[in-house]
């Protein structure tokens, strides 16, 4: 699985200001906690370095394994954990070719991991997940899919609606997600953030807001640039909900699904509980 982004150093540096739905919210974590408790998971593998999920595994006293191809992410994100875990097993490995044992884990977790993997490589990941899980054990992961029916919407109206909401740390990321939706390519099934950046520049350029945009939006645009850097370079692979679920169901049985209610567009970022077929 080749690295296709140059943003990860920014992620480590700016994680304190990174917001939901890009990173797990308290609601997202509650969903995962509920399911891990229900299945009484003991040995759990986390794909990626997400601090909130690592904290959850400490809280639940799980035997925690954390795997990512970048050691900088694995170690850097430790600094954002609220509960240090001296017993956490850190594994530097590609998710598609891990050195771990067959049928070893009670659960595997992920947060927006599929969206980082090109479509032609995803079946290999699905095979690895099946290999690593004990029989009947689940994969729990958050996914995201685009919002439809935006053609008749005036973007400035939505920008202003978000900007005028009571401020919280998620607002700039919610606005960024809205721009991702606007620039989603239904033919390639990809979000190209460089194209998203061009649209952002149309509405906010050189410190100036386009006419009609509420001044409250300025802070949100500034935070977007601070978090993502300039130029913004990232590709996400995602499909419409119907397409996404149809493809997943070729490999998994979907046991449950839930989504956060503590940020905008939560219904487009569901967490799913599934087991390999």
C-alpha positions as CSV (number, residue, x, y, z in Angstrom):
1,X,0.0,0.0,0.0
2,X,2.0,3.0,-1.2
3,X,1.7,6.3,0.6
4,X,-0.2,8.7,-1.6
5,X,-0.3,11.8,0.6
6,X,2.1,14.4,1.9
7,X,0.0,15.7,4.8
8,X,0.9,13.3,7.6
9,X,3.5,15.5,9.2
10,X,0.9,18.3,9.3
11,X,-1.5,15.9,11.0
12,X,1.0,15.1,13.8
13,X,1.8,18.8,14.3
14,X,-1.8,20.1,14.1
15,X,-3.7,17.2,15.7
16,X,-4.8,19.4,18.6
17,X,-6.8,21.6,16.2
18,X,-8.0,18.7,14.0
19,X,-11.7,18.2,14.4
20,X,-14.6,15.9,13.8
21,X,-15.8,14.3,11.6
22,X,-12.1,14.0,10.5
23,X,-11.2,12.5,13.8
24,X,-13.5,10.5,16.2
25,X,-15.9,12.5,18.3
26,X,-17.1,11.5,21.8
27,X,-20.2,10.0,20.0
28,X,-18.0,8.1,17.6
29,X,-16.0,6.6,20.5
30,X,-19.2,5.8,22.4
31,X,-20.4,3.7,19.5
32,X,-17.2,1.7,19.3
33,X,-17.1,1.3,23.1
34,X,-20.7,-0.1,23.1
35,X,-19.8,-2.8,20.6
36,X,-16.5,-3.7,22.1
37,X,-18.2,-4.2,25.5
38,X,-21.0,-6.2,23.9
39,X,-18.6,-8.7,22.3
40,X,-16.3,-8.7,25.3
41,X,-13.2,-8.1,23.1
42,X,-9.9,-8.7,24.8
43,X,-7.3,-8.7,22.0
44,X,-7.8,-5.8,19.6
45,X,-5.9,-4.5,16.6
46,X,-6.2,-0.9,15.6
47,X,-5.3,0.0,11.9
48,X,-3.9,3.5,12.1
49,X,-2.6,5.6,15.0
50,X,-5.8,7.3,16.1
51,X,-5.3,8.5,19.7
52,X,-9.0,8.4,20.8
53,X,-9.3,4.7,19.8
54,X,-6.0,3.9,21.5
55,X,-7.3,5.6,24.7
56,X,-10.5,3.5,24.5
57,X,-8.5,0.3,24.4
58,X,-6.6,1.4,27.5
59,X,-9.9,2.3,29.2
60,X,-11.4,-1.2,28.4
61,X,-8.2,-2.9,29.4
62,X,-7.8,-4.6,26.1
63,X,-4.6,-6.2,24.8
64,X,-3.9,-3.5,22.3
65,X,-2.0,-3.8,19.0
66,X,-1.6,-0.6,16.8
67,X,-0.4,-0.9,13.2
68,X,0.6,1.7,10.7
69,X,3.2,1.9,7.9
70,X,4.6,5.1,9.3
71,X,6.5,4.9,12.6
72,X,6.3,8.7,12.9
73,X,2.5,8.5,13.1
74,X,2.5,5.7,15.6
75,X,4.9,7.5,17.9
76,X,3.8,11.0,17.2
77,X,0.1,10.3,18.0
78,X,1.1,8.8,21.3
79,X,1.7,12.3,22.5
80,X,-2.0,13.0,22.1
81,X,-3.2,10.0,24.1
82,X,-4.8,10.8,27.4
83,X,-4.1,7.4,28.8
84,X,-0.5,6.1,28.2
85,X,-0.4,2.4,27.4
86,X,3.0,0.9,28.2
87,X,1.7,-2.5,27.1
88,X,0.6,-1.4,23.7
89,X,2.2,-3.4,20.9
90,X,3.3,-1.1,18.1
91,X,3.7,-2.6,14.6
92,X,5.3,-0.8,11.7
93,X,3.7,-2.5,8.7
94,X,1.6,-2.0,5.7
95,X,-2.0,-3.0,6.5
96,X,-2.1,-5.2,3.4
97,X,0.9,-7.4,4.3
98,X,1.1,-7.6,8.0
99,X,3.3,-10.1,9.9
100,X,0.6,-11.0,12.4
101,X,-0.8,-14.4,13.1
102,X,-4.0,-15.9,11.6
103,X,-7.2,-15.9,13.7
104,X,-5.6,-13.8,16.4
105,X,-7.9,-10.9,17.2
106,X,-11.3,-10.5,18.9
107,X,-11.9,-7.3,16.9
108,X,-10.1,-5.0,14.4
109,X,-10.8,-1.2,14.5
110,X,-10.3,1.6,12.0
111,X,-11.3,5.2,11.5
112,X,-11.7,6.3,7.9
113,X,-9.0,3.8,6.7
114,X,-10.7,2.5,3.6
115,X,-10.8,6.0,2.2
116,X,-7.0,6.1,2.1
117,X,-6.6,2.9,0.0
118,X,-7.1,2.8,-3.8
119,X,-10.0,0.6,-4.9
120,X,-7.8,-2.0,-6.6
121,X,-6.0,-2.6,-3.3
122,X,-9.0,-2.8,-1.0
123,X,-9.8,-6.5,-1.6
124,X,-6.4,-7.3,-0.3
125,X,-7.2,-5.4,2.9
126,X,-10.5,-7.3,3.2
127,X,-8.6,-10.6,2.9
128,X,-6.1,-9.5,5.6
129,X,-8.9,-8.5,8.0
130,X,-10.5,-11.9,7.5
131,X,-7.2,-13.7,8.0
132,X,-6.4,-11.9,11.3
133,X,-9.8,-12.1,12.9
134,X,-11.0,-15.0,15.0
135,X,-14.0,-16.8,13.4
136,X,-17.1,-14.6,13.8
137,X,-15.1,-11.7,15.2
138,X,-16.0,-8.2,13.9
139,X,-14.3,-5.4,12.1
140,X,-15.5,-2.0,13.4
141,X,-14.7,1.1,11.3
142,X,-16.0,4.5,10.4
143,X,-16.5,5.3,6.7
144,X,-17.7,8.3,4.8
145,X,-19.7,8.8,1.6
146,X,-20.7,12.0,-0.3
147,X,-23.8,14.1,0.2
148,X,-26.1,14.1,-2.8
149,X,-28.5,16.7,-4.1
150,X,-26.2,19.8,-3.8
151,X,-26.7,21.1,-7.4
152,X,-29.7,23.4,-6.5
153,X,-28.0,24.6,-3.3
154,X,-26.4,28.0,-3.0
155,X,-23.0,27.4,-1.4
156,X,-22.9,30.8,0.2
157,X,-26.1,30.1,2.0
158,X,-24.6,26.9,3.5
159,X,-21.3,28.6,4.3
160,X,-23.2,31.3,6.2
161,X,-25.4,28.7,7.9
162,X,-22.4,26.9,9.3
163,X,-20.5,30.1,10.2
164,X,-23.5,31.5,12.1
165,X,-23.9,28.4,14.2
166,X,-22.6,28.6,17.8
167,X,-18.9,28.2,17.5
168,X,-17.1,25.0,18.4
169,X,-13.9,23.4,17.3
170,X,-15.7,21.2,14.7
171,X,-17.1,24.1,12.7
172,X,-14.1,24.6,10.3
173,X,-13.8,20.9,9.6
174,X,-17.6,20.7,9.0
175,X,-17.2,23.5,6.5
176,X,-14.2,21.7,4.9
177,X,-16.3,18.5,4.6
178,X,-19.0,20.5,2.8
179,X,-16.5,21.6,0.2
180,X,-15.4,18.0,-0.2
181,X,-19.0,17.1,-0.9
182,X,-19.2,19.9,-3.5
183,X,-16.1,18.7,-5.3
184,X,-16.6,15.0,-5.1
185,X,-16.1,13.3,-8.5
186,X,-18.9,10.8,-9.2
187,X,-17.1,9.3,-12.2
188,X,-13.7,8.6,-10.5
189,X,-15.3,7.9,-7.1
190,X,-12.7,10.2,-5.5
191,X,-12.3,13.3,-3.4
192,X,-9.3,15.2,-4.7
193,X,-8.4,17.8,-2.1
194,X,-6.4,19.9,-4.6
195,X,-9.7,20.5,-6.4
196,X,-11.4,21.2,-3.1
197,X,-8.7,23.8,-2.4
198,X,-9.5,25.6,-5.7
199,X,-13.2,26.0,-4.6
200,X,-12.1,27.2,-1.2
201,X,-9.9,29.8,-2.8
202,X,-12.9,30.9,-4.9
203,X,-14.8,31.8,-1.7
204,X,-11.8,33.0,0.4
205,X,-8.7,34.3,-1.4
206,X,-5.8,36.2,0.1
207,X,-7.6,36.9,3.3
208,X,-10.7,38.2,1.5
209,X,-14.2,36.7,1.6
210,X,-16.4,36.6,-1.5
211,X,-19.2,39.1,-1.4
212,X,-22.2,37.8,0.6
213,X,-20.3,35.6,3.0
214,X,-20.6,36.4,6.7
215,X,-17.5,37.7,8.4
216,X,-17.8,34.9,10.9
217,X,-16.7,32.5,8.2
218,X,-13.2,34.0,8.0
219,X,-12.0,32.2,11.1
220,X,-13.2,28.9,9.7
221,X,-11.3,29.4,6.4
222,X,-8.2,30.4,8.3
223,X,-8.3,27.3,10.4
224,X,-8.8,25.1,7.2
225,X,-5.6,26.5,5.7
226,X,-3.7,26.2,9.0
227,X,-4.7,22.5,9.4
228,X,-4.3,21.3,5.8
229,X,-1.5,23.6,4.6
230,X,-1.1,25.1,1.2
231,X,-1.2,23.5,-1.3
232,X,-3.7,20.9,0.0
233,X,-2.7,17.5,-1.3
234,X,-4.8,14.4,-0.5
235,X,-7.0,11.8,-2.3
236,X,-9.8,10.0,-0.7
237,X,-11.6,7.0,-2.2
238,X,-15.3,6.8,-1.5
239,X,-18.6,6.1,-3.2
240,X,-22.2,6.8,-2.8
241,X,-23.8,5.0,0.2
242,X,-25.5,2.5,-2.1
243,X,-22.3,1.7,-4.0
244,X,-20.2,1.6,-0.8
245,X,-22.6,-0.9,1.0
246,X,-23.0,-3.0,-2.1
247,X,-19.2,-3.5,-2.4
248,X,-18.7,-4.1,1.3
249,X,-21.4,-6.7,1.4
250,X,-19.4,-8.8,-1.2
251,X,-16.9,-9.4,1.6
252,X,-18.7,-8.7,4.9
253,X,-22.0,-9.2,6.7
254,X,-23.1,-5.9,8.1
255,X,-24.2,-6.5,11.7
256,X,-25.0,-3.0,12.8
257,X,-24.5,0.7,11.9
258,X,-24.6,3.9,13.9
259,X,-23.5,7.5,13.5
260,X,-22.5,10.4,15.7
261,X,-24.9,13.2,16.5
262,X,-22.3,15.7,17.9
263,X,-21.2,17.1,14.5
264,X,-22.7,18.1,11.2
265,X,-23.0,15.5,8.5
266,X,-22.7,12.6,11.0
267,X,-25.1,10.5,8.9
268,X,-22.4,10.5,6.1
269,X,-19.8,9.2,8.6
270,X,-21.3,6.1,10.0
271,X,-19.5,3.5,12.0
272,X,-20.2,-0.1,10.9
273,X,-19.9,-3.4,12.7
274,X,-19.4,-6.2,10.3
275,X,-17.9,-9.7,10.1
276,X,-16.1,-11.3,7.2
277,X,-18.1,-13.8,5.0
